[in-house]
Amino acid sequence: MSLSVSRALTFDEYTKHDATALADLVRTGEVTPGELLETAIARAEAVNPKLNAIVTPLYDMGRSIATHLPQGGAFRGVPFLLKDLELEWAGTPMKSGCRGYQNYVSTNDSEVIKRLKAAGLVFFGKTNTPEFGLTPYTESKLYGPARNPWKLTHSPGGSSGGSAVAVAAGIVPAATASDGGGSIRIPASCCGLFGLKPSRARVPIGPRFGELWNGAVIGHALTRTVRDSAGLLDSIAGPLVGDPYGIAPPERPFVEEVGREPGKLRIAFSTQSLMPSQTTDPECVKAVRETVTLLESLGHAVEEIPLPYEKTLVTEAFFVNVLSETAATLRELGEHLGRPVRRDDVELNTWAQARLAEGFSATDLAYQKRRWNTLNRSMGQLHQTYDLFLTPTLPRPPIQIGTFQNKVSEQRLLKLVDAVNGLKYLKNSKIVEELAERSLGYISFTVITNMTGQPSMSVPLHWSADGLPIGVMFAAKLGDEATLFRLAGQLEQARPWFNKRPDLSQPL
């Protein structure tokens, strides 16, 4: 499309461009950053009341940014949204989905925010997230549920659910996301987007944090195109002084990998459920099987294998990590509040996890963290033979909103046990075992690469019979985002998804 003079784009024109193409329009003078921003704001105003993707509109700050952009920058003038978690943007609230942080305002920019500003992106709001990003669905008590634009009664996943909704609904072409157990790839799968979790140490989370969740957390973005994901990663990747981990820099910019031939790849795949009580849904199996056929048609060698790890690495080794990190998060909240955290400062499940952590010792945490090495070695061994490992992103299609909320009886039990200070004594109980299996079963495919630090991507190649997106997931060896971007570009060409759009005229 060619515009003879600078003017605001209609939504139909706007949504036909990814972030890279919008930046090109700004660069050639066919549209101004301010005009793009007003189109994005108009779209947000039209659809956000139904979707609840943006929880902190910052339109005037966005307008100020759009009129004071630095020259250059790969994404100069492109409207952009920030997940309301972990990333500090000076002068703006960051509530992290928590009532206790309602009065928190950032005083400094995170390093990634500085890099995104240098890339020329125009921030104008913050997106919905569950409390502290603790759940793979986005239904906090503070914000209320974000709704999947493909089916409004269903969840967009989490914890980057608001960002995924905003991108899928066409408010922005990309938004920040972070991933400690699948929180980039899960909403990508649920919302028909591309989502890549980078390697550990590829993107800094400082200076406020050195690492989170023992190195499991990494930040990046959700996008509609592969090249946008690669370009954004080029903009934010690289070490920050004092980071606890290091990684070799890429051979070339990631954006140059998109479109580069991947060669004949050796790819292992599995649809085996990690949790015996939770079988992989047939639609998710079908998504992988169809992907295998596509891969073979593209010349890759694909072989089915059993899962190279067992469930207690997730239900024990990772679960103890989550509990301890939740307790640490509440201690930090207490420092912000200037008093001990009370139960009504946070959601009941968050409170229960922190109290349950008190039943585990420092020895328990150290022992379970050492077990991560078992997973590292088995996945490292797998990549001695195979370039990539393919699985479903999730073991089931997008869930209905409320699916994982506590039953009335569970809510009552938690309150009763907490009233007598008994949660910490449930450590070895069947209740905790069932809780771990149920809550972690949904993320059993994604969480593996958080523990190992490997890069992993969810690719939107399948839609269910009732029209819901279902992603498939590829993992590469540590540091090898390049192979993922090459394959993703090839798959995007072979099975395009950019023009698949949800129908937002549907009633609630």
C-alpha positions as CSV (number, residue, x, y, z in Angstrom):
1,M,0.0,0.0,0.0
2,S,1.3,3.5,-0.8
3,L,0.0,6.7,0.8
4,S,0.6,9.9,-1.1
5,V,0.6,12.1,1.9
6,S,1.0,11.7,5.7
7,R,-2.4,10.7,7.3
8,A,-3.8,8.5,10.0
9,L,-4.4,4.9,8.9
10,T,-7.8,3.3,9.1
11,F,-7.8,0.2,11.3
12,D,-8.0,-2.0,8.3
13,E,-4.9,-0.4,6.9
14,Y,-3.1,-0.4,10.2
15,T,-3.7,-4.1,10.9
16,K,-2.4,-5.1,7.5
17,H,1.1,-4.1,8.7
18,D,3.3,-5.7,11.3
19,A,5.6,-3.5,13.4
20,T,8.4,-3.7,10.9
21,A,6.2,-2.4,8.1
22,L,4.7,0.3,10.3
23,A,8.2,1.5,11.1
24,D,8.9,1.6,7.3
25,L,5.8,3.9,6.8
26,V,7.2,6.2,9.4
27,R,10.6,6.1,8.0
28,T,9.4,7.1,4.5
29,G,7.1,9.8,5.8
30,E,3.9,8.2,4.7
31,V,2.5,8.3,8.3
32,T,3.7,10.0,11.5
33,P,4.2,8.4,14.9
34,G,1.4,10.5,16.3
35,E,-1.0,9.3,13.6
36,L,-0.2,5.6,14.2
37,L,-0.7,6.2,17.9
38,E,-4.1,7.7,17.5
39,T,-5.1,4.7,15.4
40,A,-3.9,2.4,18.1
41,I,-5.7,4.4,20.8
42,A,-9.0,4.4,18.8
43,R,-8.7,0.6,18.4
44,A,-8.1,0.2,22.1
45,E,-11.0,2.4,23.0
46,A,-13.3,0.3,20.7
47,V,-12.3,-3.2,21.9
48,N,-10.7,-3.0,25.3
49,P,-14.0,-2.7,27.3
50,K,-14.9,-6.1,26.0
51,L,-11.4,-7.7,26.2
52,N,-9.8,-6.1,29.3
53,A,-6.3,-6.3,27.8
54,I,-5.1,-2.8,28.8
55,V,-5.4,-2.2,32.6
56,T,-3.4,1.1,32.8
57,P,-4.0,3.4,29.8
58,L,-1.3,6.0,29.5
59,Y,-2.4,7.8,26.3
60,D,-1.0,11.2,27.1
61,M,2.4,9.8,28.0
62,G,2.3,8.0,24.7
63,R,1.5,11.2,22.8
64,S,4.4,12.9,24.5
65,I,6.7,10.0,23.5
66,A,5.5,10.2,19.9
67,T,6.4,13.8,19.6
68,H,9.9,13.4,21.1
69,L,11.2,10.3,19.5
70,P,15.0,9.8,18.9
71,Q,16.1,9.6,15.3
72,G,16.7,6.1,14.0
73,G,15.6,3.0,15.8
74,A,14.4,-0.1,14.1
75,F,10.8,0.4,15.3
76,R,10.6,4.2,15.4
77,G,7.0,5.4,15.8
78,V,5.4,2.0,16.3
79,P,2.6,1.8,19.0
80,F,3.6,-0.6,21.8
81,L,2.3,-1.9,25.1
82,L,4.1,-3.1,28.3
83,K,3.1,-6.0,30.5
84,D,2.4,-4.7,34.0
85,L,5.0,-6.9,35.6
86,E,8.8,-6.6,36.2
87,L,9.6,-3.9,33.7
88,E,10.0,-0.5,35.4
89,W,8.9,2.6,33.4
90,A,9.8,5.7,35.4
91,G,6.8,7.7,36.5
92,T,4.2,5.0,35.9
93,P,2.4,2.6,38.2
94,M,3.4,-1.0,38.2
95,K,0.8,-3.0,40.1
96,S,1.9,-6.5,39.2
97,G,-1.7,-7.6,39.4
98,C,-1.7,-7.1,43.2
99,R,-3.8,-5.0,45.5
100,G,-0.8,-4.4,47.7
101,Y,1.0,-2.6,44.9
102,Q,-1.8,-0.2,44.0
103,N,0.2,2.8,45.1
104,Y,3.6,1.8,43.6
105,V,5.1,4.1,41.0
106,S,8.4,3.3,39.3
107,T,11.2,5.8,39.8
108,N,13.7,4.4,37.2
109,D,13.6,2.6,33.8
110,S,14.6,-1.0,33.6
111,E,17.4,-1.6,31.1
112,V,15.0,-3.3,28.6
113,I,12.7,-0.2,28.7
114,K,15.7,2.0,27.9
115,R,16.5,-0.3,24.9
116,L,12.9,-0.3,23.7
117,K,12.9,3.5,23.9
118,A,16.1,3.6,21.9
119,A,14.4,1.4,19.3
120,G,11.7,4.1,18.9
121,L,8.7,2.3,20.2
122,V,5.8,4.4,21.6
123,F,4.5,3.1,24.9
124,F,0.9,4.1,25.7
125,G,-0.3,1.6,28.3
126,K,0.2,-1.5,30.4
127,T,-1.4,-4.9,30.0
128,N,-3.3,-7.3,32.2
129,T,-1.4,-10.0,34.1
130,P,-2.3,-12.3,37.0
131,E,-1.0,-11.5,40.4
132,F,2.8,-11.6,40.2
133,G,2.5,-13.6,37.0
134,L,1.9,-16.8,39.1
135,T,-0.7,-18.4,36.9
136,P,-0.9,-19.6,33.3
137,Y,-4.3,-17.8,33.0
138,T,-5.0,-14.1,33.4
139,E,-7.8,-13.6,36.0
140,S,-6.5,-11.5,38.9
141,K,-8.9,-10.2,41.6
142,L,-7.4,-6.7,41.0
143,Y,-7.9,-6.5,37.2
144,G,-10.5,-9.1,36.4
145,P,-10.1,-11.6,33.6
146,A,-8.6,-10.8,30.2
147,R,-10.7,-12.4,27.4
148,N,-9.5,-14.3,24.4
149,P,-10.5,-12.4,21.3
150,W,-11.0,-15.8,19.5
151,K,-13.7,-16.7,22.0
152,L,-14.6,-14.2,24.7
153,T,-15.6,-16.9,27.3
154,H,-12.1,-18.4,27.1
155,S,-8.8,-17.5,28.6
156,P,-5.9,-16.0,26.6
157,G,-3.5,-17.9,28.8
158,G,-1.0,-16.2,31.1
159,S,0.8,-14.7,32.5
160,S,1.3,-12.4,29.5
161,G,-2.4,-12.7,28.7
162,G,-3.2,-9.0,28.4
163,S,-0.3,-8.5,25.9
164,A,-1.5,-11.4,23.8
165,V,-5.0,-10.1,23.7
166,A,-3.9,-6.7,22.7
167,V,-1.8,-8.1,19.8
168,A,-4.3,-10.6,18.6
169,A,-7.1,-8.0,18.7
170,G,-5.0,-5.6,16.6
171,I,-4.5,-2.9,19.1
172,V,-0.7,-3.1,18.7
173,P,1.5,-5.3,16.4
174,A,3.6,-6.4,19.4
175,A,3.8,-6.1,23.2
176,T,6.2,-7.1,25.9
177,A,5.9,-10.5,27.6
178,S,7.9,-12.5,30.1
179,D,8.2,-16.2,30.7
180,G,9.0,-18.1,33.9
181,G,7.1,-21.3,33.2
182,G,5.6,-20.6,29.8
183,S,4.2,-17.1,30.0
184,I,5.2,-16.0,26.5
185,R,4.4,-19.3,24.8
186,I,1.1,-20.1,26.5
187,P,-0.7,-16.9,25.5
188,A,0.9,-17.2,22.1
189,S,-0.6,-20.6,21.7
190,C,-4.0,-19.5,23.0
191,C,-4.2,-16.4,20.9
192,G,-2.8,-17.5,17.6
193,L,0.5,-15.5,17.9
194,F,4.2,-16.1,17.5
195,G,6.0,-16.3,20.9
196,L,9.7,-17.0,21.4
197,K,11.3,-17.4,24.8
198,P,14.9,-16.5,24.5
199,S,17.9,-18.4,26.1
200,R,18.8,-17.7,29.7
201,A,20.9,-14.5,29.9
202,R,20.0,-13.3,26.4
203,V,17.8,-10.5,27.8
204,P,18.6,-8.7,31.1
205,I,15.9,-8.2,33.8
206,G,18.0,-5.6,35.7
207,P,19.0,-3.5,37.3
208,R,16.3,-4.2,39.9
209,F,16.7,-8.0,39.5
210,G,19.6,-10.2,38.6
211,E,17.6,-13.3,38.2
212,L,14.1,-14.5,39.1
213,W,12.9,-18.0,39.8
214,N,16.5,-19.3,39.9
215,G,17.1,-18.1,36.3
216,A,13.8,-19.5,34.9
217,V,12.4,-16.1,34.0
218,I,13.3,-14.3,30.8
219,G,11.6,-11.4,29.0
220,H,10.8,-10.7,25.3
221,A,7.6,-10.1,23.3
222,L,4.5,-11.4,21.6
223,T,4.1,-10.7,17.9
224,R,2.1,-11.5,14.8
225,T,5.2,-12.1,12.7
226,V,8.5,-13.9,13.1
227,R,10.5,-10.9,11.8
228,D,9.0,-8.6,14.4
229,S,10.1,-11.1,17.1
230,A,13.6,-11.3,15.8
231,G,13.9,-7.5,15.4
232,L,12.7,-6.8,18.9
233,L,15.1,-9.4,20.3
234,D,17.9,-7.7,18.4
235,S,16.8,-4.4,20.1
236,I,16.8,-5.7,23.7
237,A,19.4,-8.5,23.7
238,G,22.8,-8.2,25.3
239,P,24.3,-8.2,28.8
240,L,24.0,-5.7,31.5
241,V,26.9,-5.1,33.9
242,G,26.4,-7.3,37.0
243,D,24.2,-9.9,35.3
244,P,24.6,-13.3,37.0
245,Y,24.8,-15.3,33.8
246,G,26.5,-14.9,30.5
247,I,25.9,-16.2,26.9
248,A,27.7,-16.0,23.6
249,P,26.4,-13.2,21.3
250,P,24.7,-14.4,18.2
251,E,26.7,-14.9,15.0
252,R,24.6,-12.2,13.2
253,P,21.4,-10.2,14.0
254,F,18.5,-12.4,14.6
255,V,16.4,-10.6,12.0
256,E,18.9,-11.8,9.4
257,E,18.1,-15.4,10.3
258,V,14.4,-15.0,9.3
259,G,14.3,-16.1,5.6
260,R,17.7,-17.9,5.8
261,E,17.4,-21.5,4.9
262,P,17.4,-23.8,8.0
263,G,18.9,-26.7,6.1
264,K,17.7,-30.3,6.8
265,L,17.0,-30.4,10.5
266,R,16.8,-33.4,12.7
267,I,13.7,-33.0,14.8
268,A,12.4,-35.2,17.6
269,F,8.8,-35.0,18.7
270,S,6.5,-36.2,21.4
271,T,2.9,-35.8,22.4
272,Q,3.2,-37.9,25.5
273,S,1.6,-36.4,28.6
274,L,3.9,-35.8,31.5
275,M,1.1,-36.1,34.0
276,P,-0.7,-39.6,34.0
277,S,-3.9,-38.0,35.2
278,Q,-4.0,-35.5,32.3
279,T,-3.9,-36.9,28.8
280,T,-2.9,-34.7,25.9
281,D,-6.1,-33.5,24.1
282,P,-6.6,-35.0,20.7
283,E,-6.6,-31.5,19.1
284,C,-3.2,-30.8,20.5
285,V,-1.9,-34.2,19.3
286,K,-3.4,-33.4,15.9
287,A,-1.6,-30.1,15.8
288,V,1.7,-31.8,16.3
289,R,1.0,-34.6,13.8
290,E,0.1,-32.1,11.2
291,T,3.2,-30.2,11.9
292,V,5.3,-33.3,11.5
293,T,3.8,-33.9,8.1
294,L,4.6,-30.2,7.2
295,L,8.1,-30.6,8.4
296,E,8.7,-33.7,6.4
297,S,7.3,-32.0,3.3
298,L,9.9,-29.3,3.8
299,G,12.7,-31.9,3.9
300,H,13.3,-32.3,7.6
301,A,13.9,-35.6,9.3
302,V,11.4,-36.1,12.1
303,E,11.3,-38.9,14.7
304,E,8.9,-39.7,17.6
305,I,10.5,-40.3,21.0
306,P,9.3,-40.6,24.6
307,L,9.6,-37.6,26.8
308,P,13.2,-37.5,28.1
309,Y,12.2,-36.4,31.6
310,E,9.8,-37.5,34.4
311,K,7.1,-35.6,36.2
312,T,8.7,-35.1,39.6
313,L,11.2,-32.7,38.0
314,V,8.2,-30.4,37.6
315,T,5.9,-31.3,40.5
316,E,8.7,-31.3,43.0
317,A,11.9,-29.7,41.7
318,F,10.1,-26.7,40.0
319,F,7.2,-26.5,42.4
320,V,9.4,-25.9,45.5
321,N,11.1,-23.1,43.4
322,V,7.7,-21.5,42.8
323,L,6.7,-21.6,46.4
324,S,10.0,-20.1,47.6
325,E,9.9,-17.3,45.0
326,T,6.3,-16.5,46.0
327,A,7.4,-16.2,49.6
328,A,10.3,-13.9,48.6
329,T,7.9,-11.8,46.5
330,L,5.7,-11.2,49.5
331,R,8.7,-10.3,51.7
332,E,9.5,-7.6,49.1
333,L,5.9,-6.5,49.1
334,G,6.1,-6.1,52.9
335,E,9.2,-3.8,52.4
336,H,7.2,-1.7,50.0
337,L,4.3,-1.5,52.5
338,G,6.5,-0.8,55.5
339,R,4.7,-3.6,57.4
340,P,4.2,-7.4,57.3
341,V,2.0,-8.5,54.4
342,R,-1.6,-9.3,55.5
343,R,-3.8,-11.9,53.8
344,D,-6.0,-9.3,52.3
345,D,-3.0,-7.6,50.5
346,V,-2.8,-10.6,48.1
347,E,-5.0,-13.3,46.7
348,L,-5.7,-16.4,48.8
349,N,-3.7,-18.7,46.5
350,T,-0.7,-16.4,46.5
351,W,-0.9,-16.2,50.3
352,A,-1.3,-20.0,50.6
353,Q,1.8,-20.6,48.4
354,A,3.9,-18.3,50.5
355,R,2.7,-19.9,53.7
356,L,3.2,-23.4,52.3
357,A,6.8,-22.4,51.5
358,E,7.5,-22.1,55.2
359,G,7.1,-25.8,55.5
360,F,10.1,-26.3,53.3
361,S,13.7,-25.8,54.5
362,A,16.7,-24.2,52.8
363,T,18.0,-27.8,52.4
364,D,14.8,-28.7,50.5
365,L,15.2,-25.8,48.1
366,A,18.9,-26.5,47.5
367,Y,18.3,-30.2,47.0
368,Q,15.4,-29.6,44.5
369,K,17.4,-27.0,42.6
370,R,20.3,-29.5,42.2
371,R,17.8,-31.8,40.6
372,W,17.4,-29.3,37.7
373,N,20.8,-30.6,36.6
374,T,19.2,-34.0,35.8
375,L,16.9,-32.2,33.3
376,N,19.8,-30.1,31.9
377,R,21.8,-33.3,31.1
378,S,19.0,-35.2,29.6
379,M,18.0,-32.3,27.3
380,G,21.6,-31.7,26.5
381,Q,22.0,-35.3,25.5
382,L,18.9,-35.1,23.3
383,H,20.4,-32.2,21.4
384,Q,23.5,-34.3,20.7
385,T,21.2,-36.2,18.2
386,Y,18.5,-33.7,17.3
387,D,18.5,-30.1,16.4
388,L,15.1,-29.4,17.8
389,F,12.4,-31.0,20.0
390,L,8.8,-30.6,19.1
391,T,5.8,-30.9,21.5
392,P,2.4,-29.4,21.9
393,T,2.7,-26.0,23.6
394,L,-0.1,-26.9,25.9
395,P,-1.8,-30.3,26.6
396,R,-5.2,-28.8,25.9
397,P,-6.9,-26.1,23.8
398,P,-7.6,-22.7,25.4
399,I,-9.6,-23.2,28.6
400,Q,-12.8,-21.4,29.7
401,I,-12.3,-18.5,32.1
402,G,-12.6,-19.8,35.6
403,T,-11.5,-23.3,34.8
404,F,-8.6,-23.3,37.3
405,Q,-10.2,-21.2,40.0
406,N,-10.6,-22.8,43.4
407,K,-13.8,-24.8,44.0
408,V,-15.9,-23.5,46.9
409,S,-14.7,-26.5,49.0
410,E,-11.1,-25.8,48.3
411,Q,-11.4,-22.2,49.1
412,R,-13.1,-23.0,52.4
413,L,-10.4,-25.6,53.3
414,L,-7.5,-23.2,52.6
415,K,-9.1,-20.5,54.8
416,L,-9.7,-23.0,57.5
417,V,-6.2,-24.4,57.5
418,D,-4.7,-20.9,57.3
419,A,-6.7,-19.7,60.3
420,V,-4.9,-22.2,62.5
421,N,-1.5,-21.4,60.8
422,G,-1.5,-24.9,59.4
423,L,-0.5,-24.4,55.7
424,K,3.2,-24.9,56.3
425,Y,2.4,-28.3,57.7
426,L,0.8,-29.6,54.5
427,K,4.3,-30.1,52.9
428,N,4.0,-33.9,52.4
429,S,0.2,-34.1,52.2
430,K,-1.8,-35.5,49.3
431,I,-3.5,-32.1,49.0
432,V,-0.1,-30.5,48.0
433,E,0.7,-33.4,45.7
434,E,-2.6,-33.0,43.9
435,L,-2.3,-29.2,43.8
436,A,1.2,-29.5,42.2
437,E,0.0,-32.0,39.6
438,R,-3.1,-30.0,38.7
439,S,-1.6,-26.6,38.6
440,L,1.6,-27.6,36.8
441,G,0.1,-30.1,34.4
442,Y,-1.1,-27.3,32.2
443,I,2.5,-26.0,31.8
444,S,4.2,-29.4,31.8
445,F,5.5,-28.9,28.2
446,T,6.6,-25.3,28.5
447,V,8.2,-25.2,31.9
448,I,11.0,-27.6,30.9
449,T,13.0,-25.0,29.0
450,N,12.6,-22.5,31.8
451,M,14.4,-24.9,34.0
452,T,17.1,-25.6,31.4
453,G,17.4,-22.1,30.0
454,Q,16.9,-23.3,26.4
455,P,15.2,-21.1,23.8
456,S,11.8,-22.2,22.8
457,M,9.0,-21.0,20.6
458,S,5.3,-21.5,20.1
459,V,4.2,-21.3,16.5
460,P,0.5,-20.8,15.5
461,L,0.0,-23.6,12.9
462,H,-3.4,-25.1,14.0
463,W,-6.9,-24.0,14.9
464,S,-9.3,-26.4,16.6
465,A,-12.6,-27.5,15.1
466,D,-14.4,-24.8,17.0
467,G,-12.0,-22.1,15.9
468,L,-9.6,-21.8,18.8
469,P,-5.8,-21.4,18.2
470,I,-3.5,-24.2,19.2
471,G,0.3,-23.7,19.1
472,V,3.1,-26.2,18.7
473,M,6.4,-25.7,20.5
474,F,10.0,-26.2,19.4
475,A,13.0,-26.2,21.7
476,A,16.6,-25.7,20.6
477,K,19.9,-26.1,22.5
478,L,21.0,-23.3,24.7
479,G,22.0,-20.2,22.7
480,D,20.5,-21.4,19.4
481,E,17.7,-18.9,18.8
482,A,19.0,-18.7,15.2
483,T,17.8,-22.2,14.2
484,L,14.4,-21.4,15.7
485,F,14.1,-18.2,13.8
486,R,15.1,-19.9,10.5
487,L,12.6,-22.7,10.9
488,A,9.9,-20.2,12.1
489,G,10.4,-18.1,9.0
490,Q,10.1,-21.2,6.8
491,L,6.9,-22.4,8.5
492,E,5.5,-18.9,8.3
493,Q,6.0,-19.0,4.5
494,A,4.6,-22.5,4.2
495,R,1.6,-22.1,6.4
496,P,0.9,-18.3,6.8
497,W,-1.1,-17.2,9.8
498,F,-0.8,-13.3,9.7
499,N,-4.2,-12.8,8.0
500,K,-6.1,-15.1,10.5
501,R,-8.0,-12.6,12.6
502,P,-10.5,-13.1,15.4
503,D,-14.1,-11.9,15.0
504,L,-14.7,-9.4,17.8
505,S,-18.4,-8.9,16.9
506,Q,-19.2,-12.0,19.0
507,P,-21.3,-11.4,22.2
508,L,-20.0,-12.3,25.6
